[in-house]
Amino acid sequence: MSRPAAAPVHRCAFHAGTAEAAALALTLARRALAAGWPVVAHVDDDVRRVLAAALPGPAVTFAPQRRVTEATPAELVADWARHLGRAAGRVSVLSQQPFALLPDVARWRATEHATTAALAARPVELTCLVDIAAGPPAHVAMASATHPVLWCDGTDLPNPGLEPAARWGDAGTPLAERTLDPRAAARNRSWWSSVLADAGLVGSRRDELVLVLHEAVGTAAEVAGGAAGVGVRVAREGAAVTCEVAVPAPCPALAPSVVPDDRRLLLLWLAEKVSPAVSLTLVPAGDGCRIVVRAEDPDVG
């Protein structure tokens, strides 16, 4: 039996080829079922066939592989945790990394770190199956650096190559940082406009981003129960400008295609849609989260 892994259990299991992937998945599924845990598998058809043939009836719940690239980490973890119901133990999740469906490496790296944060204190054991033969080297290297636990010869080992997630203030070249009073809307808009103009954003591109950031500050204050000060940071990452808004309380997931149930997020959700060059992500951070608003250069890419 393997020794317990450190929480949160976000594990990487490397393999080469479909046969090894199926053998790993079967071993991990049997281990979980023996402990009385439900198993959820986001795997390709070949691995699915092996699991379905070797394990009885509804022992494994098969979920769409594309789901791991389309949903946020918080949404995924919440979905997985529901399989446990009120029983004790954990849910064992097998995720075969769909390299063909991945976004760029930097975004996938951030997603892996966000997944680790989302798994904290949740009854979920996540194992990511990574094919070192089929995966692009950059993706394999990213996987090696972002999972806290490695599965090696049937044992959980702390990952010695783990790279910690970027902390507040670490991403990009800093341009400005400030604590804004959410009640001073006009002053905040003027400050955002000045900072973004210095960053090279002009015209409608700047105005659209100011609108989203205004709503982000208001949302952060409301989620935090009317906070008098909201920390913000602006940085440049290549041709993009990234603006982070700190929320000192957990934020519900915000799916781009689903109207949020939490009405505190509705205006922010709507504001994000003002421009195809502006994207918005809610990233867990400690006991709270960050609203990360990113403005891409529409003339690049």
Residue pairs with C-beta under 8 A, 6 or more apart in sequence:
2 154
2 155
2 156
3 155
3 156
4 156
5 11
5 125
5 148
5 149
5 156
6 148
6 149
6 158
7 119
7 120
7 121
8 116
8 117
8 119
8 120
8 121
8 122
8 124
8 148
9 90
9 119
9 124
9 125
9 126
9 149
9 156
10 112
10 115
10 116
10 119
10 126
10 128
10 147
10 148
10 149
11 125
11 126
11 127
11 128
11 147
11 148
11 149
11 150
11 151
11 156
12 127
12 128
12 130
12 143
12 144
12 146
12 147
12 149
12 150
12 151
12 159
13 24
13 28
13 127
13 128
13 129
13 130
13 150
13 151
14 130
14 131
14 132
14 140
14 143
14 150
15 21
15 23
15 24
15 129
15 130
15 131
15 132
16 131
16 132
16 133
17 131
17 133
17 134
18 44
18 46
18 47
21 43
21 46
21 47
21 96
21 129
21 131
22 46
22 47
22 50
22 51
24 129
24 151
25 41
25 43
25 47
25 50
25 51
25 94
25 96
25 129
26 50
26 51
26 54
26 55
27 154
28 92
28 94
28 127
28 151
29 39
29 41
29 51
29 55
29 59
29 60
29 92
29 94
30 55
31 92
32 38
32 39
32 90
32 92
32 125
33 39
33 55
33 59
35 89
35 90
36 87
36 89
37 84
37 89
37 90
37 91
37 92
37 125
38 61
38 83
38 84
38 91
38 92
39 59
39 60
39 61
39 91
39 92
39 93
39 94
40 60
40 61
40 62
40 63
40 80
40 83
40 91
40 92
40 93
40 94
41 47
41 48
41 51
41 60
41 61
41 62
41 63
41 93
41 94
42 63
42 64
42 65
42 67
42 68
42 93
42 94
42 95
42 96
43 51
43 62
43 65
43 94
43 95
43 96
43 129
44 65
44 96
44 98
47 96
47 129
48 62
51 60
51 62
52 60
52 62
61 83
63 79
65 96
65 98
65 101
66 98
66 101
67 76
68 76
68 95
68 97
68 98
69 98
69 101
69 102
69 103
71 79
71 255
72 114
72 253
72 254
72 255
72 281
72 282
73 111
73 114
73 115
73 117
73 118
73 284
74 114
74 118
74 252
74 253
74 282
74 284
75 253
75 255
76 115
76 118
77 115
77 118
77 119
77 122
77 124
78 253
80 91
80 93
80 122
80 124
80 126
81 91
81 122
81 123
81 124
83 91
84 90
84 91
84 123
89 123
90 123
90 124
90 125
91 123
91 124
91 125
92 125
92 127
93 124
93 125
93 126
93 127
94 127
94 129
95 126
95 127
95 128
95 129
96 128
96 129
97 128
97 129
97 130
97 131
97 135
97 139
97 143
99 131
99 134
99 135
99 136
99 139
102 108
102 139
105 138
105 139
105 142
108 139
108 142
109 142
109 145
109 146
110 165
110 166
110 283
112 142
112 143
112 146
112 147
113 146
113 164
113 165
113 166
114 165
114 283
114 284
115 126
116 146
116 147
116 148
116 165
117 165
117 283
117 284
117 285
118 284
119 126
127 151
128 143
128 147
130 139
130 140
130 143
132 140
135 143
144 159
144 161
145 161
145 162
145 163
146 162
146 163
147 159
147 162
148 158
148 159
148 162
149 156
149 157
149 158
149 159
150 156
150 157
150 158
150 159
151 157
168 231
168 233
168 244
168 246
168 285
168 290
169 177
169 233
171 235
171 237
171 242
171 244
172 235
172 236
172 237
172 242
173 235
173 236
173 237
174 233
174 234
174 235
175 195
175 198
175 199
175 234
175 235
175 236
175 241
176 195
176 198
176 233
176 234
177 231
177 232
177 233
177 234
178 191
178 231
178 232
179 229
179 230
179 231
179 232
180 188
180 191
180 217
180 229
180 230
180 231
180 232
181 187
181 188
181 228
181 229
181 230
182 188
182 217
182 218
182 220
182 221
182 227
182 228
182 230
183 228
185 214
185 218
188 214
188 217
189 210
189 214
192 209
192 210
192 213
192 214
193 206
193 207
193 210
195 234
196 206
196 209
196 210
196 234
196 241
197 206
199 234
199 236
199 241
200 241
201 209
201 241
201 295
204 275
205 275
205 277
205 295
205 298
208 274
208 275
208 277
208 278
209 241
209 243
209 275
209 278
209 293
209 295
211 271
211 274
212 268
212 271
212 272
212 274
212 278
212 280
212 293
213 232
213 243
213 245
213 293
214 271
215 267
215 268
215 271
216 243
216 245
216 268
216 271
216 280
216 291
216 293
217 230
217 232
217 245
218 267
218 268
219 247
219 264
219 265
219 267
219 268
219 291
220 227
220 230
220 245
220 246
220 247
220 291
221 227
221 228
221 230
222 264
223 247
223 249
223 251
223 264
223 265
224 230
224 247
224 248
224 249
224 288
225 249
227 248
230 245
230 246
230 247
231 245
231 246
232 243
232 244
232 245
232 246
233 243
233 244
234 241
234 242
234 243
234 244
235 241
235 242
235 243
235 244
236 242
237 294
239 296
239 297
239 300
240 294
240 295
240 296
240 297
241 294
241 295
242 292
242 293
242 294
242 295
243 292
243 293
243 294
243 295
244 290
244 291
244 292
244 293
245 290
245 291
245 292
245 293
246 285
246 288
246 290
247 288
247 289
247 290
247 291
248 287
248 288
249 287
249 288
249 289
250 284
250 287
250 288
250 289
251 265
251 282
251 288
251 289
251 291
252 260
252 261
252 262
252 265
252 282
253 282
254 260
254 265
254 268
254 269
254 280
254 282
256 272
259 266
259 269
260 266
260 269
268 280
268 291
272 278
272 279
272 280
272 293
275 295
276 298
277 295
277 296
277 297
277 298
278 293
278 294
278 295
278 296
279 293
279 294
279 296
280 291
280 292
280 293
280 294
281 291
281 292
281 294
282 289
282 290
282 291
282 292
283 289
283 290
283 292
